[in-house]
Amino acid sequence: MRRKKVTLESLEREIEEWLSLSRGSANEDLIAEMMHEVLQLPREDADRGDLKILARALTELRHAFKIFAPYRSVRKVSIFGSTRVREGDPYYAMAVELARRLAGEGFMVITGAGEGIMQAGHEGAGRERSFGVNIELPFMQKPNRFIRDDRKLMTFHFFFTRKLIFVKEGDAFVFFPGGFGTYDEALEALTLAQTGKSQIVPIVLADLPGRNYWRDWESFVRKRMLKEGFISEQDLCLFKIAEEIEATVGEIKRFYRKYHSYRFVKGEMVIRLLEPPSAALIDKLNQNFRDILTDGEIRETVPLAEESDDPAALSYPRLLVPFNRQDFGRLRQMIDMINDQA
């Protein structure tokens, strides 16, 4: 019996028919869009090397999404730092204690799964409250003993897919001193926050008292980047330097004291809160942040119709903010003011 000849056109029709009949997910339109894009590749005579990149990236991201999915409701802190820090080093001990404190406060910890600061993060948080986001390197970076063989360990071939997961899943970032890789990750986190390509979250540069690793970096930033106009004063609000564990934990906890999250709906920002905003707070926000509002004022609102795709957040009180989508350092200051309300 001859098999029916399958063409790209017939395959696309079958996929669309299958999606229309399945009705098992609210996301069929997005699945159809992805399949449509895949089916364009043979028509465009895509290079095999390009196809390998696409296939592997999709596989890595799908696997990571699956691992993190059961923990969506848990806040997570991504910890970065040098792999060359050895056990017994004061930075190692500090990272262990910080991760232990964060786990005790209900956070989970994400690190790169290697040695050094990454291992210290897993040691402090414990296996059950740790995620390992490992990277394949030519010299075979092995997972540290605290996360090895854990179901929450994943290994990436690409740095860009690994970074995406760090940013997507992290509700706060803590950077210990490190080398090129640590700077790469810290500067990317700051760039994404500055440009609004990621959610504003606490970015803490952790150091030991008197070491001045990040103070020296901040001095360069102020003397060269800020002085020469390459960044704005408000951009410095996107990170905090903390030289005590208590200060680092306090900065992260404070950020989520009253604030929950935000999203954009038809050009306006919806800020979700953990408790209803007072009239006095709304007046104060309008007075202090007029410079970043495009039209109208900040006001309390009910959930918008477009937010129905995120049912878990519909119960939160919210503010509607006509934000200019440009001054994200000022947005960080607004969140701080919301959290400081009595």
C-alpha positions in Angstrom: 0.0 0.0 0.0 1.4 3.3 -1.1 1.8 6.1 1.4 0.0 9.3 0.7 2.4 12.0 -0.6 2.8 14.7 2.0 3.5 18.3 0.8 4.2 21.3 2.9 0.9 22.8 2.0 -1.1 19.6 2.9 0.9 19.3 6.2 0.1 22.9 7.1 -3.6 22.3 6.4 -3.6 19.2 8.6 -1.9 21.0 11.4 -4.4 23.9 11.3 -7.3 21.4 11.2 -5.8 19.5 14.2 -5.4 22.7 16.1 -9.0 23.8 15.4 -10.4 20.5 16.6 -8.2 20.0 19.7 -9.7 22.9 21.7 -7.6 21.7 24.6 -5.6 24.9 25.2 -6.0 28.6 25.0 -2.7 28.8 23.3 -3.5 27.1 20.0 -3.0 30.4 18.2 0.6 30.6 19.4 1.3 27.0 18.7 -0.1 27.4 15.2 2.1 30.5 14.7 5.3 28.6 15.7 4.4 25.7 13.4 3.7 28.1 10.6 7.2 29.6 11.0 8.8 26.2 11.0 7.0 25.3 7.8 8.5 28.3 6.1 12.1 27.1 6.6 12.1 24.4 3.8 10.6 27.0 1.4 13.4 29.4 2.2 16.1 26.7 1.7 17.4 27.3 5.2 21.0 26.4 5.9 21.4 23.1 7.9 23.5 24.9 10.4 20.8 27.5 11.0 18.3 24.7 11.4 20.4 23.0 14.0 20.6 26.2 16.0 16.8 26.6 15.9 16.1 23.0 16.8 18.5 22.9 19.7 17.4 26.3 21.1 13.7 25.2 20.9 14.6 21.9 22.7 16.6 23.6 25.4 13.9 26.2 26.1 11.0 23.7 26.1 12.8 21.5 28.5 13.7 24.4 30.8 10.1 25.7 30.8 8.9 22.3 31.7 11.3 22.1 34.7 10.3 25.5 36.1 6.6 25.2 35.4 5.7 23.5 38.8 7.4 26.4 40.7 5.7 29.4 38.9 4.3 30.7 42.2 7.6 30.7 44.1 9.9 33.7 44.0 13.4 32.9 42.8 16.8 34.6 43.2 19.5 34.1 40.6 23.0 34.2 42.1 26.1 34.8 40.0 29.8 35.0 40.7 33.2 33.5 40.0 33.6 29.8 39.5 37.2 30.2 40.8 36.2 31.0 44.4 37.2 28.1 46.5 35.5 26.5 49.6 36.8 28.3 52.7 37.1 31.7 50.9 35.1 34.4 52.7 33.1 35.1 49.5 32.1 31.4 49.4 31.0 31.5 53.0 29.0 34.7 52.4 27.3 33.1 49.4 26.4 30.0 51.4 24.9 32.0 54.2 23.0 34.3 51.8 21.4 31.4 50.0 20.5 29.8 53.3 18.8 33.0 54.4 17.0 33.4 51.1 15.7 29.8 51.3 14.6 30.5 54.9 12.6 33.5 53.6 10.7 31.3 51.1 12.8 32.0 48.0 14.3 29.4 45.7 17.8 29.9 44.3 19.0 29.6 40.7 22.8 29.4 39.9 24.9 28.2 37.0 25.5 24.7 38.6 29.3 24.9 38.5 31.8 25.3 41.3 32.7 28.5 43.2 29.9 30.9 44.0 27.4 28.7 42.1 28.2 25.7 44.3 28.0 27.9 47.4 24.5 29.0 46.4 23.3 25.5 46.1 25.0 24.4 49.3 23.2 27.2 51.3 19.8 26.9 49.7 19.8 23.1 49.8 18.9 20.7 47.0 15.1 21.1 47.3 15.2 24.8 46.9 17.9 25.0 44.1 17.9 25.1 40.4 21.0 24.4 38.4 21.4 26.1 35.0 24.6 24.5 33.6 26.4 25.4 30.4 28.4 23.0 28.2 32.0 24.2 27.8 34.9 22.8 25.9 36.5 21.8 29.2 33.3 20.2 30.4 32.0 22.2 33.3 30.5 19.5 35.6 27.6 20.2 37.9 28.6 20.7 41.5 27.9 17.9 44.0 25.0 19.7 45.6 22.8 19.8 42.4 24.3 16.9 40.5 21.6 14.5 39.2 18.8 16.6 40.6 15.6 16.8 38.6 15.9 20.6 38.6 19.3 20.6 36.9 19.4 21.5 33.2 22.3 21.8 30.8 22.5 24.3 27.9 24.6 24.4 24.8 23.9 28.0 24.1 24.7 30.9 26.4 21.7 32.9 25.0 19.1 30.3 25.9 20.7 29.9 29.3 20.7 33.7 29.9 17.1 33.9 28.8 16.1 31.4 31.5 18.0 33.3 34.2 16.2 36.5 33.3 12.8 35.0 32.7 12.8 33.0 36.0 14.7 35.3 38.3 12.7 37.6 40.6 16.0 39.1 41.8 19.6 39.0 40.8 22.6 38.9 43.2 26.1 39.3 41.7 29.2 38.4 43.7 32.6 39.4 42.4 33.7 37.5 39.3 35.4 37.6 35.9 34.3 38.2 32.4 31.2 35.9 32.7 29.9 37.6 35.8 30.3 41.1 34.2 28.6 39.9 31.1 25.6 38.6 33.0 25.5 41.7 35.3 25.7 44.2 32.4 23.1 42.3 30.4 20.7 42.3 33.4 21.3 46.1 33.8 20.8 46.7 30.0 17.6 44.7 29.9 16.3 46.6 32.9 17.4 50.0 31.5 15.7 49.4 28.1 12.6 47.8 29.5 13.2 44.4 27.8 12.8 42.7 31.2 10.9 43.2 34.3 12.3 45.6 36.9 13.7 43.4 39.7 16.2 43.9 42.5 19.8 43.8 41.1 22.1 43.6 44.1 25.9 43.7 43.8 27.2 41.8 46.8 30.5 42.3 48.4 32.4 41.9 51.7 33.0 45.0 53.8 36.2 46.9 52.7 36.8 44.8 49.6 35.4 47.5 47.3 35.1 45.3 44.2 31.8 46.8 43.1 32.6 50.2 44.6 35.5 50.4 42.2 33.3 49.5 39.3 30.6 52.0 40.4 33.3 54.7 40.5 34.2 53.9 36.9 30.6 54.0 35.9 30.1 57.4 37.6 33.4 58.9 36.4 33.2 57.8 32.8 29.7 56.5 31.8 27.7 59.1 33.7 30.0 62.0 33.4 30.3 61.6 29.7 26.6 61.3 29.2 26.5 57.6 28.2 24.0 56.8 31.0 21.6 58.9 33.1 21.6 59.5 36.8 18.4 57.5 37.1 20.1 54.5 35.6 22.1 54.2 38.8 18.8 53.3 40.6 18.7 50.0 38.8 21.2 48.4 41.1 22.3 48.5 44.8 25.6 47.6 46.3 25.3 45.6 49.6 28.2 44.6 51.8 26.2 42.7 54.4 24.0 39.6 54.0 21.2 41.3 55.9 21.3 44.3 53.5 21.0 42.0 50.5 18.1 40.0 51.9 16.4 43.1 53.1 16.7 44.8 49.6 15.0 41.8 48.0 12.3 41.4 50.6 11.6 45.2 50.6 11.0 45.2 46.8 8.1 42.7 47.2 6.7 44.2 50.4 3.7 45.9 48.6 4.6 45.5 45.0 3.8 42.3 43.0 4.4 42.8 39.3 3.5 44.8 36.2 2.5 44.4 32.6 1.7 46.6 29.7 -1.8 46.7 28.2 -2.4 48.9 25.1 0.5 51.1 25.8 -0.3 51.7 29.5 1.3 50.0 32.5 -0.7 48.0 35.0 1.0 47.7 38.3 -0.3 44.9 40.6 -0.1 45.3 44.3 -0.4 43.1 47.3 -2.8 45.5 49.0 -5.1 48.3 47.9 -3.3 51.6 47.3 -4.4 54.5 49.5 -5.7 57.8 48.0 -2.7 59.5 49.6 -0.3 57.2 47.9 -1.8 57.7 44.5 -1.6 61.5 45.0 2.0 61.2 46.1 2.9 59.1 43.0 1.2 61.6 40.7 3.1 64.5 42.3 6.5 62.8 42.3 6.5 61.0 38.9 4.7 63.5 36.6 7.8 63.6 34.5 7.4 60.0 33.3 3.7 60.1 32.6 2.6 60.5 29.0 -1.0 61.5 29.4 -3.4 61.6 32.3 -2.7 60.5 35.9 -2.0 57.3 37.8 -5.2 55.8 39.1 -6.6 52.7 40.6 -8.3 50.3 38.3 -10.1 47.0 38.1 -8.5 44.2 36.1 -8.6 45.0 32.4 -10.2 42.7 29.9 -6.9 42.0 28.2 -5.5 40.6 31.5 -7.9 37.6 31.4 -5.0 35.6 30.0 -3.3 35.8 33.4 -6.0 34.5 35.8 -3.6 34.0 38.7 -3.1 37.8 39.0 -6.7 39.0 38.6 -7.3 39.2 42.3 -4.6 41.7 43.0 -5.4 45.5 43.4 -3.8 47.5 40.6 -2.8 50.9 39.4 -3.1 52.1 35.8 0.0 54.1 34.9 0.5 56.0 31.6 4.2 55.3 31.8 6.4 56.6 29.0 8.2 53.3 28.7 11.6 55.0 28.7 12.6 56.1 32.2 12.9 52.7 33.9 15.2 54.0 36.6 12.4 56.3 37.7 10.0 53.4 37.5 12.3 51.6 40.0 12.0 54.7 42.3 8.2 54.6 41.9 8.1 50.9 43.0 10.3 51.9 46.0 7.8 54.6 47.0 4.9 52.1 46.7 6.7 49.6 49.0 7.5 52.4 51.5 3.8 53.3 52.0 2.7 52.8 55.6 
